[in-house]
Amino acid sequence: MNIRNEIKSYIVREGMTMSEVLERLVEEHGWSSSVPNFSGKLQRGSLRYSEARELADVLGYDLIWQKRGKR
């Protein structure tokens, strides 16, 4: 699954639209209010780690690093 579809699936699970998520990101984290810019970042896979953390935050998720089991 590509990054854009994966993130959109989390947005849909939370019953939100991309616009609603972006509105919260603008209010809480000072993001640009441009939906095309947000969508483009997801499409290109150019979302920074700090932005992914902020996105997870407004969706009510935590990004957690978990050690994999031995291979």
C-alpha positions as CSV (number, residue, x, y, z in Angstrom):
1,M,0.0,0.0,0.0
2,N,1.4,3.4,-0.8
3,I,1.8,6.1,1.8
4,R,-1.0,8.3,0.6
5,N,-3.6,5.4,0.7
6,E,-2.3,4.2,4.1
7,I,-2.7,7.6,5.7
8,K,-6.0,8.2,4.0
9,S,-7.3,4.9,5.5
10,Y,-6.4,6.2,9.0
11,I,-8.2,9.5,8.2
12,V,-11.3,7.6,7.1
13,R,-11.2,5.3,10.1
14,E,-11.4,8.4,12.3
15,G,-14.4,9.6,10.4
16,M,-12.6,12.7,9.1
17,T,-11.9,14.3,5.7
18,M,-8.5,15.5,4.5
19,S,-9.7,19.0,4.9
20,E,-10.8,18.5,8.5
21,V,-7.4,16.9,9.3
22,L,-5.6,19.7,7.7
23,E,-7.7,22.3,9.6
24,R,-6.6,20.7,12.8
25,L,-2.9,20.5,11.7
26,V,-3.1,24.3,10.9
27,E,-4.6,25.1,14.3
28,E,-2.5,22.8,16.4
29,H,0.8,22.7,14.6
30,G,1.0,25.7,12.2
31,W,0.8,23.8,9.0
32,S,0.0,25.5,5.6
33,S,-3.7,25.4,5.0
34,S,-3.3,24.2,1.4
35,V,-5.0,20.9,0.8
36,P,-3.2,20.4,-2.6
37,N,0.2,20.8,-0.8
38,F,-0.9,18.3,1.9
39,S,-2.2,15.8,-0.7
40,G,1.0,16.3,-2.8
41,K,3.2,15.4,0.1
42,L,1.3,12.2,0.7
43,Q,1.3,11.4,-3.1
44,R,5.1,12.0,-3.4
45,G,5.9,10.3,-0.1
46,S,7.7,13.4,1.0
47,L,6.1,13.8,4.5
48,R,8.8,14.5,7.1
49,Y,9.0,12.4,10.2
50,S,8.1,15.4,12.4
51,E,5.0,16.0,10.2
52,A,4.0,12.3,10.4
53,R,4.2,12.6,14.2
54,E,2.0,15.7,14.1
55,L,-0.5,14.0,11.7
56,A,-0.7,11.0,14.0
57,D,-1.3,13.3,16.9
58,V,-4.3,15.0,15.4
59,L,-5.7,11.6,14.4
60,G,-5.3,10.4,18.0
61,Y,-2.4,7.9,17.3
62,D,1.1,7.5,18.6
63,L,4.0,6.5,16.4
64,I,5.8,3.8,18.3
65,W,9.2,2.2,17.5
66,Q,9.0,-1.4,18.3
67,K,12.0,-3.8,18.0
68,R,11.3,-6.7,15.6
69,G,11.8,-10.2,16.7
70,K,14.9,-12.1,15.7
71,R,15.0,-13.3,12.1
